[in-house]
Amino acid sequence: MYLVTVSGNLLIVLVILSDAHLHTPMYFFLSNLSLVDICFTSTTIPKMLANIQTQSRAISYAGCLTQMFFFILLSVLDDVLLAVMAYDRFVAICHPLHYTVIMNRWLCVRLVLICWLSVVSLFYCTGLGVYLSSAISQNPSSIAAASVMYTVVTPMLNPFIYSLRNADIKRALTRSLGWKS
């Protein structure tokens, strides 16, 4: 599942970068979402796979804090990017004649930059406080199942949900791989 997540999201990024037809705001945000999904799953899955291989559950305190920092940062960044993508679609639907003026290259870059900065400044401290506080006793197997769903399954499905069902992405993928329709 980890390899499917990384390769699927990397494929989306490469197709968007290589095809000039996809150099639009929506695909710019999609490529950023794919990059975030790659990084998001890479914060926890390699350590989890190592723990499964070694039958160990140990992690250092510094390793835990580092992993938690990037996990929270990237999960909230994922959410904020989805909100920016929703704004992009709102502008495209509600203001179609002004879309290219409103969603210009400079605004798109600033929106992505604001996503990164707001996540770090606003959400990191709150999330860290929640995760480092003592947890109420819950069923460990249900917590593990929920964790796998949002750390592995969702980022793995994002390329299929947001991109690979899209006709523009399919055409760009066909052109980049040299396939004939």
C-alpha positions, -999 to 999 in steps of 0.1 A, spaced: 0 0 0 29 23 8 45 17 -26 11 23 -44 7 56 -24 42 69 -33 42 58 -69 6 69 -76 12 104 -61 46 107 -78 31 98 -111 5 126 -107 32 151 -99 54 141 -128 25 141 -153 14 176 -141 49 189 -143 56 174 -178 24 184 -195 19 222 -203 -19 216 -207 -20 209 -170 -2 241 -158 -34 255 -144 -43 265 -108 -63 233 -100 -35 210 -112 -9 231 -94 -29 225 -62 -33 188 -71 5 184 -75 10 200 -41 -16 177 -26 2 147 -41 36 159 -27 20 164 7 5 129 6 39 114 -3 55 132 26 26 124 50 27 87 45 65 88 46 65 102 82 50 71 98 49 41 74 87 34 72 90 33 110 59 12 112 73 -13 86 106 -14 105 87 -21 138 68 -49 121 100 -64 107 119 -62 141 88 -70 163 96 -38 182 74 -10 193 102 13 205 108 48 193 130 74 209 115 105 225 132 128 199 120 104 171 85 105 184 85 143 186 99 146 151 75 122 137 46 139 154 57 173 142 57 162 106 26 141 109 6 170 123 21 195 99 14 175 68 -21 163 79 -33 198 84 -15 210 53 -35 183 34 -67 197 48 -58 233 41 -48 225 5 -82 208 0 -98 240 13 -78 260 -13 -88 236 -40 -124 241 -30 -119 279 -32 -104 274 -67 -135 255 -78 -158 281 -62 -142 308 -82 -143 287 -114 -180 280 -109 -193 313 -95 -171 337 -114 -161 319 -146 -155 351 -166 -131 364 -140 -114 331 -131 -81 337 -149 -78 372 -134 -86 360 -99 -67 327 -99 -35 341 -114 -1 324 -109 9 348 -81 -22 341 -61 -18 304 -65 18 305 -52 7 327 -23 -21 304 -14 2 274 -12 27 294 8 0 306 31 -11 270 35 24 260 47 28 290 70 -6 289 86 -3 252 93 30 256 110 20 287 130 -16 280 139 -21 242 142 12 228 153 10 239 189 -26 228 193 -20 194 177 11 188 197 -7 195 229 -35 171 221 -12 143 211 12 147 240 -15 150 267 -25 118 284 -51 98 264 -83 83 277 -82 46 277 -96 32 244 -95 0 225 -60 -3 209 -72 -23 179 -98 2 169 -72 30 173 -48 11 151 -74 5 124 -84 41 123 -47 51 121 -42 29 91 -72 44 74 -61 80 76 -23 74 73 -23 48 45 -56 43 28 -67 79 23 -33 91 8 -33 60 -14 -67 67 -28 -62 105 -33 -45 101 -67 -74 79 -79 -101 102 -65 -87 136 -75 -66 128 -106 -67 95 -123 -105 97 -130 -99 130 -146 -99 131 -184 -72 158 -187 -48 137 -165 -56 106 -185 -48 124 -218 -16 138 -203 -6 104 -190 -12 89 -224 9 116 -241 37 113 -217 39 75 -219 36 76 -257 5 54 -258 -20 57 -286 -57 61 -278 
